[in-house]
Amino acid sequence: MTTKTTATTTTTTTANTQTQVTLQSVIARGFRALSQGKLDEARGCCMAVLKQQPNNEQTHFLVGLIGLASGDRKKAALAFATVTRLNPGHVAAWAHLAKLQAQNGQINRADHALAMAVKHENGDIAEVQDVIASCYSMLGEHQIAHQWFKKAAAKAPDNLSISVNLASSQIFLGKTQAAKSQLTKVLALAPNIGQAHWLLSGLAKANNTQHIESIENLLTDPSIPSQAEAFLCYGAGKECEDLENWDQAFRYFERGAKARRKHISFDNAQEEETFKALTNTYTEQWLASQSDYCDTSAPIFIVGQPRTGTTLVERIITSHSQVHSAGELMHFGNAVRRQSNYEGSERFSASLFESAASLDGKKLGAAYMTSTARLRGDAPHFVDKLPYNYLFLPLILAALPNARIIHLVRDPMDVCFSVYKQLFADAYPHSYDLEAMAKHFVRYYRLMELWRQRFPGRFLDVRYEAVAADVETEGRRIMNYLQLPWEDVCANFHQQDTAVTTASAVQVRQPAHTRSIGRWRRYEKQLQPVRDRLLEENII
């Protein structure tokens, strides 16, 4: 009897071992298929394994990676969350989950997931360090992000994707020569990396067509991934503008925008609902009812649309001895989300702003000041230059009434074109379609009109064209509003060497100029749909 039982046990153990070996080979095949872009095959492998082992940790992680590759963020997040439940020490799953939650505006969850990733990270996997760095960057912690990118690059110097991310971070910090050297090395090894070409295009003004021709050769490949296509097109478009080849530049921008739309979506109805909630919720009566606040005059907020000179004005102000440049901080919006326990899947939504209206202003202001403590420097004031903080303007007035707010204004057509020709991350999904962009601009314009009516004198409008034409005159007006004495160094803002975490990272290290004013007229025919909408709305 004992012999028979032992034989049976041995047979079962052998069968289980064989099954496990078989499943491992299927999982390995799934990872190979993913690396080759064969997503359907990878999914098939996952289904085969999970049918027999529903709690297989590796397979759920693979499901998450497939979700990322296919753009299905929801499925990816669910898969990575499952992995962390099965193995609370799985660093890569926590890191990917944190990044997805940060992208979705679920800041409390992202904070927790990122903390778990950092807690368990042991320096073994450079790719995980890279994801952690990207997550910190999304949360506005750019200096910390840079340190993680450096760690990842040191750990895996041959990983070209990480090298490109490090170069991007170097550009933000003003280390353009180091970035150029890094990108040149990357392209010598892999000439088809689109992001590297795009970053390189932005480092200097083109004076010949050599780089454009290299990009054009890559774009003739019909199998080029759409993400790489977008990078290449925006890079070539920028250089064509440098060479004043306007029609070709627009063709590149148009193709790049089309490629970008394959990976980013814009919900026009959802945005309309969000702006309607802002309009209905934040009235004069609402602000008058807010009695408790955080008593500090340290913050200076610069708001508006992107590409309107927000970085130019920030550099002028932060050249002053009493003002520190904190960069584009996402901390106020994140403080609102944390205080509201926001769980929405959209970064901005009607529900976010409706729930935020009942927040305690003093707690909100204190949370913002606490979260920015190590970014504010030692000066009496600091600048938070995140353009879309205009959406939070009433909440800033309630929580931080002694803060100063500067709103940048620029010719609407120049704004729309300048935004359209810029490749952003995920912040401005409307910018890759002319009609969507025009609708968004109208909403923004009307909202700022409303804020002026409801909160008169609570922020200063600064026109980009006036600043570009006469830095000192406008600079003195701005300093008067900030109640700071004029310092001549403010007129030489371009000599600063502090970080610039925006698309203007290279341009603002040059003196102010008026070359981009009225540039939209070079593309008057192509931009006619935008002009028609703005004329219809009596904005121009």
Buried (B, 14 or more C-beta within 10 A) or exposed (E): EEEEEEEEEEEEEEEEEEEEEEBEEBBEBBBEBBEEEBBEBBBBBBEBBBEEBEEBBBBBBBBBBBBBBBEBBEBBBBBBBBBBEBBEEBBBBBBBBBBBBBBBBBBBBBBBBBEBBBEBBEEEBBBBBBBBBBBBBBBBBBBBBBBBBBBBBEBBEEBBBBBBBBBBBBBBBBBBEBBBEBBEBBBEEEEBBBBBBBBBBBBEEBEEBEBBEBBBEBBEEEEBBBBBBBBBBBBBBBBBBBBEBBEBBBBBBBBBBBBBBBEBEBBBEEBBBBBEBBBEBBBEEBBEEBEEBBEBBBBBBBBBBBBBBBBBBBBBBBBBEBBBBBBBBBBBBBBBBBBBEBBBEBBBBBBBBBBBBEBBBBBBBBBBBEBBEEBBBEBEBBBBBBBBBBBBBBBBBBBBBEBBBBBBBBBBBBBBBBBBBBBBEEBBBBBBBBEBBBBBBBBBBBBBEBBBEBBEEBBBEBBBBBBBBBBEEBBBBBBEBBEBEBBEEBBBBBEBEBBBBBBBBBBBBEEBEEEBBEBBEBBEEBBEEBBEBBEEBEBE
